[in-house]
Amino acid sequence: MKAGTEPFYPLKVALGCLGYASYFVSKVVFVVLVFPVFLILLPFPRTQQRFLQVVTHRYLGFFSRRWLPFLGAYRMAEISGLERALAGRPVVLVANHRSLMDALLLMGLLPRTGVLIKSRDTRKVMNGLLARYFDLVSIDRHSLESVSATLEKSRRLLADGKNLLVFPEGTRARSGRLQHFNRVAFDLALATRVPVVPVILHTPLPFMAKLPGSIFPRRANDYRIRFLDPENPRPDDDAAALCDRVHRRMALELKQLDAGTIWEIKSPKP
C-alpha cells in the first residue's frame, strides 16, 4: 500500500483479515518447510540451532516489516539508533509494550537476541519450540526457583555475546502512561555490568492493543522504533536507581511522540 493513500475502510478490513490469516498460514508453511532440514541437522545440534535462529529471524523480519506494511496494516516510518545501540554488544534491551506486534517486530530486527517471556506463554507449541531453539527465556515471577533459573540462563546468554530483550511492563499498556517496570532486566544488567538500551515502539493509533478498535484502525498507522542511547550502570547503582533512570527517559520520549494522538487523550491524569 503506497504511503499517503487511505484505502476504503471495508477494503482495509479485508486486507487486515488477510494479514491476520496469513500469519497463521505462514506459521504452518514455515514448519512444513523447515522441519525436514531440522531432522537432517539432528546430529549437529549447534548447527541446527543456528539454522533455526537465522531462518526464524528472517521470516519474522519479512513478515513484520515487508508483508504487513504491503497490506496496509501499518507503515514502517522509522527505525533509528539500532547500529549505535548494538555497537557495544552484549546489551539488555528494555522496550515499552502496547501492541501484540511489538515482540515480532523486534525479534525480526535484532539478531542474536534472546527474549524474556512469561512461562505460561511457552505452553503454546510454537513458543515452546522457540524457547528451546531461539533463546526465549521463560520466567514465572511467582516462583523463586523459576526466577533464579531465569537469571542464570540470562547470564549465560549475555556471556555468550548475545543480547537480551525484555518488556519490563509485563503486559500491554491500556493508556499512554508507561507502566511500572519489573526490575529483573536491571538486576541482570548490574550483575553482568552490561548497558541497558531503552527501546521505544510507537504508533499514533492503537494497533493490536488492549483497546477497542485497535484490530482494524480506521486511519493509516506509522510504526516508529527508536533505540535510545545506552544507559550504563554506575558504580553506586542499585536496580531501583537504574530502573528509574531508564523509565524516566522512556516516559519522556513517549510523551513527546504521544502529543496530539489518541494516546495523549487516553493517558490518565496524575
C-alpha positions as CSV (number, residue, x, y, z in Angstrom):
1,M,0.0,0.0,0.0
2,K,1.6,3.3,-1.1
3,A,2.2,5.9,1.6
4,G,-0.3,8.8,1.6
5,T,-3.2,6.7,0.4
6,E,-6.2,5.7,2.6
7,P,-8.0,2.6,1.4
8,F,-11.8,2.3,1.6
9,Y,-12.4,1.1,5.1
10,P,-14.1,-2.3,4.1
11,L,-11.1,-2.9,1.9
12,K,-8.8,-2.1,4.8
13,V,-10.7,-4.6,7.0
14,A,-10.4,-7.2,4.2
15,L,-6.7,-6.6,3.9
16,G,-6.3,-6.8,7.7
17,C,-8.1,-10.1,7.7
18,L,-5.7,-11.3,5.0
19,G,-2.8,-10.2,7.1
20,Y,-4.0,-12.0,10.3
21,A,-4.9,-15.1,8.3
22,S,-1.6,-15.1,6.5
23,Y,0.2,-15.1,9.8
24,F,-1.3,-18.3,10.9
25,V,-1.0,-19.9,7.5
26,S,2.7,-18.8,7.2
27,K,3.5,-20.4,10.6
28,V,2.2,-23.8,9.2
29,V,4.1,-23.3,6.0
30,F,7.2,-22.3,7.9
31,V,7.1,-25.5,10.0
32,V,6.5,-27.7,6.9
33,L,9.4,-26.3,5.0
34,V,11.8,-26.1,8.0
35,F,11.1,-29.4,9.6
36,P,12.9,-31.6,7.0
37,V,16.1,-29.6,7.4
38,F,15.6,-29.7,11.2
39,L,15.6,-33.5,11.1
40,I,18.7,-33.6,8.8
41,L,20.6,-31.5,11.2
42,L,19.7,-33.6,14.3
43,P,23.3,-34.9,14.6
44,F,24.6,-31.4,14.6
45,P,22.7,-29.6,17.4
46,R,24.7,-26.3,17.3
47,T,24.3,-26.0,13.5
48,Q,20.6,-27.0,13.9
49,Q,20.1,-24.2,16.5
50,R,21.9,-21.6,14.4
51,F,19.9,-22.6,11.3
52,L,16.6,-22.2,13.2
53,Q,17.7,-18.8,14.6
54,V,18.7,-17.4,11.2
55,V,15.6,-18.6,9.4
56,T,13.2,-17.5,12.1
57,H,14.8,-14.1,12.3
58,R,14.5,-13.6,8.6
59,Y,10.9,-14.9,8.5
60,L,9.8,-12.5,11.2
61,G,11.6,-9.6,9.6
62,F,10.0,-10.2,6.2
63,F,6.5,-10.7,7.7
64,S,6.6,-7.7,10.1
65,R,8.5,-5.2,8.0
66,R,7.5,-6.1,4.5
67,W,4.3,-8.2,4.2
68,L,2.1,-6.4,6.7
69,P,3.1,-2.9,5.6
70,F,2.4,-4.1,2.0
71,L,-1.1,-5.0,3.1
72,G,-1.5,-1.6,4.7
73,A,-1.7,-2.7,8.3
74,Y,0.9,0.0,9.1
75,R,3.8,1.8,7.6
76,M,7.4,1.5,8.9
77,A,8.0,5.2,9.3
78,E,11.2,5.0,11.4
79,I,13.9,2.6,12.7
80,S,16.6,4.6,14.3
81,G,19.6,4.1,16.6
82,L,19.9,0.4,16.0
83,E,23.5,0.2,15.0
84,R,24.6,2.6,17.7
85,A,22.7,0.7,20.3
86,L,24.2,-2.6,19.5
87,A,27.8,-1.3,19.0
88,G,28.8,-2.3,22.5
89,R,27.1,-5.7,22.5
90,P,26.0,-7.5,24.5
91,V,23.2,-5.3,25.9
92,V,20.0,-5.7,27.8
93,L,17.2,-4.1,25.7
94,V,14.1,-2.8,27.5
95,A,11.1,-1.9,25.4
96,N,7.6,-0.4,26.1
97,H,4.7,-2.6,25.2
98,R,1.4,-1.5,23.6
99,S,0.9,-3.9,20.7
100,L,1.0,-7.7,20.1
101,M,3.3,-6.8,17.1
102,D,6.0,-5.4,19.4
103,A,7.8,-8.7,20.0
104,L,7.5,-9.9,16.4
105,L,8.9,-6.6,15.1
106,L,11.9,-6.6,17.5
107,M,12.6,-10.4,17.1
108,G,12.7,-9.9,13.3
109,L,15.0,-6.9,13.7
110,L,17.5,-8.0,16.4
111,P,20.0,-10.8,15.5
112,R,21.5,-13.0,18.3
113,T,19.0,-11.7,20.8
114,G,17.1,-13.7,23.4
115,V,13.7,-12.7,24.7
116,L,12.3,-12.9,28.2
117,I,8.7,-14.2,28.2
118,K,6.2,-15.4,30.7
119,S,6.4,-19.1,31.5
120,R,2.7,-19.6,30.6
121,D,3.3,-18.5,27.1
122,T,5.7,-21.4,26.5
123,R,2.7,-23.7,26.7
124,K,1.9,-22.7,23.1
125,V,3.5,-25.2,20.7
126,M,5.3,-22.6,18.6
127,N,6.6,-20.7,21.7
128,G,7.7,-23.9,23.3
129,L,9.9,-24.7,20.3
130,L,11.2,-21.2,20.2
131,A,12.0,-21.3,23.9
132,R,14.3,-24.3,23.2
133,Y,15.9,-23.2,19.9
134,F,15.5,-19.4,19.7
135,D,16.8,-18.2,23.1
136,L,13.4,-17.5,24.6
137,V,13.9,-17.3,28.3
138,S,10.8,-18.1,30.3
139,I,10.1,-16.7,33.8
140,D,7.4,-17.3,36.4
141,R,7.7,-14.2,38.7
142,H,5.7,-16.0,41.4
143,S,8.3,-18.8,41.7
144,L,11.7,-18.1,43.3
145,E,13.1,-21.2,41.6
146,S,12.0,-20.0,38.2
147,V,13.4,-16.5,38.8
148,S,16.7,-18.0,39.8
149,A,16.9,-20.3,36.8
150,T,15.9,-17.4,34.5
151,L,18.7,-15.1,35.9
152,E,21.2,-17.9,35.4
153,K,20.2,-18.7,31.8
154,S,20.1,-14.9,31.0
155,R,23.7,-14.5,32.4
156,R,24.9,-17.4,30.2
157,L,23.2,-15.9,27.2
158,L,24.9,-12.5,27.8
159,A,28.2,-14.2,28.5
160,D,27.9,-15.9,25.1
161,G,27.8,-12.4,23.5
162,K,24.1,-12.3,22.8
163,N,21.6,-9.6,23.8
164,L,18.5,-10.0,25.9
165,L,15.2,-8.3,25.1
166,V,12.8,-7.6,28.0
167,F,9.4,-5.9,28.1
168,P,9.6,-4.7,31.7
169,E,5.9,-3.6,31.9
170,G,5.0,-7.3,31.7
171,T,1.8,-6.7,29.7
172,R,0.4,-4.4,27.1
173,A,-0.5,-0.9,28.3
174,R,-4.1,0.3,28.2
175,S,-3.1,4.0,28.1
176,G,-0.3,6.3,27.1
177,R,1.2,6.2,30.6
178,L,4.3,4.0,30.8
179,Q,3.5,1.3,33.4
180,H,5.6,0.2,36.4
181,F,8.8,-1.7,35.4
182,N,9.7,-5.1,36.8
183,R,13.4,-5.0,38.0
184,V,14.6,-8.3,36.5
185,A,16.3,-6.6,33.5
186,F,18.1,-4.1,35.7
187,D,19.2,-6.8,38.2
188,L,20.7,-8.6,35.2
189,A,22.4,-5.5,33.8
190,L,24.0,-4.8,37.1
191,A,25.1,-8.4,37.7
192,T,26.7,-8.6,34.3
193,R,27.8,-5.0,34.0
194,V,26.3,-4.6,30.5
195,P,24.5,-1.5,29.2
196,V,20.7,-1.1,29.2
197,V,19.3,0.1,25.8
198,P,15.8,1.7,26.0
199,V,13.6,0.9,23.0
200,I,10.6,2.9,22.1
201,L,7.8,1.4,19.9
202,H,5.1,3.8,18.9
203,T,2.0,4.1,16.6
204,P,-0.3,7.2,16.7
205,L,-3.3,4.9,16.7
206,P,-3.6,1.8,18.9
207,F,-2.8,-1.4,16.9
208,M,-3.4,-4.9,18.3
209,A,-3.6,-3.2,21.7
210,K,-5.8,-3.7,24.8
211,L,-8.1,-1.0,23.4
212,P,-11.3,-1.3,21.3
213,G,-11.0,-0.6,17.6
214,S,-7.3,-1.5,17.5
215,I,-7.7,-4.6,15.4
216,F,-8.6,-2.6,12.3
217,P,-7.6,1.0,12.8
218,R,-9.6,3.4,10.5
219,R,-6.6,5.5,9.6
220,A,-3.1,4.9,8.4
221,N,-0.7,4.0,11.2
222,D,3.0,4.8,11.3
223,Y,5.2,2.4,13.3
224,R,8.3,4.0,14.8
225,I,11.1,2.1,16.6
226,R,13.7,4.1,18.3
227,F,16.7,2.7,20.0
228,L,17.9,5.3,22.5
229,D,21.4,5.8,23.7
230,P,22.6,3.0,26.1
231,E,22.3,3.6,29.9
232,N,25.5,2.3,31.5
233,P,25.3,1.1,35.1
234,R,27.1,3.4,37.5
235,P,29.4,2.1,40.3
236,D,26.9,3.2,43.0
237,D,23.8,2.0,41.2
238,D,21.3,-0.5,42.5
239,A,18.5,-1.9,40.4
240,A,15.9,0.6,41.6
241,A,18.1,3.6,40.6
242,L,19.0,2.2,37.1
243,C,15.3,1.2,36.5
244,D,14.2,4.7,37.5
245,R,16.6,6.5,35.1
246,V,15.6,4.3,32.2
247,H,11.9,4.6,33.0
248,R,12.1,8.4,33.1
249,R,13.9,8.6,29.7
250,M,11.4,6.3,28.0
251,A,8.4,8.1,29.6
252,L,9.7,11.4,28.3
253,E,10.3,10.1,24.7
254,L,6.8,8.5,24.7
255,K,5.2,11.8,25.9
256,Q,6.7,13.7,23.0
257,L,5.6,11.1,20.5
258,D,2.1,10.9,22.0
259,A,1.5,14.6,21.7
260,G,-1.7,15.2,19.6
261,T,-2.5,11.5,19.3
262,I,-5.2,9.3,21.0
263,W,-2.5,8.1,23.4
264,E,-2.3,11.6,24.9
265,I,-6.0,11.7,25.3
266,K,-6.2,8.3,27.0
267,S,-3.3,9.0,29.4
268,P,-4.8,9.2,32.9
269,K,-4.2,12.4,34.8
270,P,-1.7,12.2,37.6
